[in-house]
Amino acid sequence: MKAAIVGATGYAGQELCGLLATHPVLEPTFPMRGRADSPAADGVGALDTARFAEVDVVFLCTPHGAAAPLARAALDSGAKVVDLSADFRLKDPAAYEAAYGGPHPAPDLLDAAVYGLSEHARGQVAGAQLIANPGCYPTAVLLGLLPALEGQLVEHGTPIIADCKSGVSGAGVAPSLTTHYGNVAENFAAYKVGEHRHAPEIHQGAGTEQVVFVPHLLPCFRGILATLYLTPIAGVNAGHVREVLEARYRDEPFVTVRSDRMPNLHDVDLTNQCHLGVADAYGQIVVVSVIDNLVKGAAGQALQNANLALGLEEGLGLA
């Protein structure tokens, strides 16, 4: 099978090309730049939508707004689409406009898009034509939070604190004053508090707006650590939540519930893994979720979803 990777010069696109290089079935046949002004790179060609008719799947590693017309072209060519941008994550066009500052570029395609949080949407992803790959922060938060919400273990109406930290690669390859070395090194800061674009995606995935999401920028290149503070219903402690997480993810090859200690970024570095830890803390339950933002939070989950959509073994290329 063949794949086109649009935006192959960005961080997620480069990561995806690396994963596909070891895939036994799916070949990265057409790595392309996402825009005319994208930096040149060896082996990466210009954007050419005519090539979409020659591949089985198109990965869109482009900024929001740029992905939707490319998705339409790929679907019209008969290829499946895994979109790593935000264009098809939010089901409400008004929510997209509020978060991203402009009208949705393809509202007629929203109903066809499957939100690809792989472990919670496997049946929908399998055979899907258009997959919205989740954002990195929502992936970490929702994998740690959803089993507790589904099990009704969280006291209704109480705030759920999602205190999240990301490596600087989460901001993308384009340089900025915020992400250059002089600002990041030996520094640590919260940013976009109350206005981050991933908040509505987290609220949509969790089915509640009681999640208080606060992102921080870590002085490292990759990784996300999300610390979730939950108020449990009466009689529930960390042991109960751990049992629910273990039951939910027992057969999931890419999610590990730890009982020995809390996970850290190095546990999942360069892998498609999510590691979860649980503890009691002063009447609250703390769930720690860690992922590599460029793999499980982007390219790895995209490949996991593509495998499912193409009818392949889910873990191919992700060992």
Sequence and secondary structure as in RCSB ss.txt:
>XXXX:A:sequence
MKAAIVGATGYAGQELCGLLATHPVLEPTFPMRGRADSPAADGVGALDTARFAEVDVVFLCTPHGAAAPLARAAL
DSGAKVVDLSADFRLKDPAAYEAAYGGPHPAPDLLDAAVYGLSEHARGQVAGAQLIANPGCYPTAVLLGLLPALE
GQLVEHGTPIIADCKSGVSGAGVAPSLTTHYGNVAENFAAYKVGEHRHAPEIHQGAGTEQVVFVPHLLPCFRGIL
ATLYLTPIAGVNAGHVREVLEARYRDEPFVTVRSDRMPNLHDVDLTNQCHLGVADAYGQIVVVSVIDNLVKGAAG
QALQNANLALGLEEGLGLA
>XXXX:A:secstr
 EEEEETTTSHHHHHHHHHHTT SS EEEEEE SSTTS   TT B   GGGGGG SEEEE   TTTHHHHHHHHH
HTT EEEE SSTTT S HHHHHHHHSS  S GGGGGGEEE  HHHHHHHHTT SEEE   HHHHHHHHHHHHHHH
TT B TT  EEEEEEE GGGG SS  TTTSHHHHTT  EE STTT THHHHHHHHHT S EEEEEEE SSSS EE
EEEEE B TT  HHHHHHHHHHHHTT TTEEE SSS   HHHHTTSS EEEEEEEETTEEEEEEEE TTIIIIIH
HHHHHHHHHTT  TTTT  
